């Protein structure tokens, strides 16, 4: 039971960190670790981690650009070429 709880705690930390970054990889990793913890025996904590990961994914992708203007410009527009004269 301890490894399942440990995985859920790590997944929860990834979920919280994922709310502050553009990359969805941390939230997805939090979801995966929450599901693995759930199947290993930490039922309640696994469900909480998955729900928290989904919530922070929504917060990070939808609310984040409005809350932190300019911080999302490079990751989302980094492949565009500047206009030439």
N, C-alpha and C positions, 0 to 999 in steps of 0.2 A: 504494500500500500504506500510506503514511503516513496518509491520511485515514481509512482503515479502522481502523487502530490507535488513532488519536486518538478516534474515536467509541467504540471499546471502552473506552478509559481513562475517558472521561466517563461511559459506561454503568456501569462498575465503581464509580465514585465515587457515582453515584446509588444503586446497589445497596447499598453500605455505609451510606450515609446513611439509606436506607429501613428499615434494621433498627431505627432509633431513633425512628421516628415512626409514628403511627397510620395515616396516609394510605398507600394502596397505590400511589398515582400515581408515586412515585419508583422503586419496584421495577418497575413496568410500563414506565416510561421506560427504566430500565436494561436490561430485556429487549429492548425495541424497538431500542435503540442497539446492543446485542450482536448481534441478528439482522442489522441493517443492516451492521455491521462484518463479520459472517460472510460475507454475500453480496458484500461489496466486496473480500474477499480475505484477511482476518485470520481464518482458519478456527479455529485453536486458541484464540486469545484470545476470539473471539466465543462459542464454546461455553462457555468458562470464565465469561464475564460472564453468560450466560443461566442457567447453573447456580447461580452466586453470587446472582443476583437472586431465583431461586426459593427458595433457602435462606434468604436474609434476609427474604423475604416471610413465610415460615413462622415464622421467629424473631420478627419484628416483630408478627405478629398472634396467635400462640399463646402465646409465652413472655413477650412484652412486658408484658401486663397484670398478670401475676403478679410480675414482677420490679420493676415500677414502679407500686405501688399508688397510686391516686388520679390518676395522670396521664392515664388514659384515660376518666375520668368525664365530662368536658365534651364531647369529641367523640362519645361513644357515647350519652350521655343528655342532650345539650344541647337537644333538642326537647321534652322532657317538661315539663309544667307542675308547679309545686310543689303539693302537696296543700293544699287550703284548708279552714279550720275551719268 
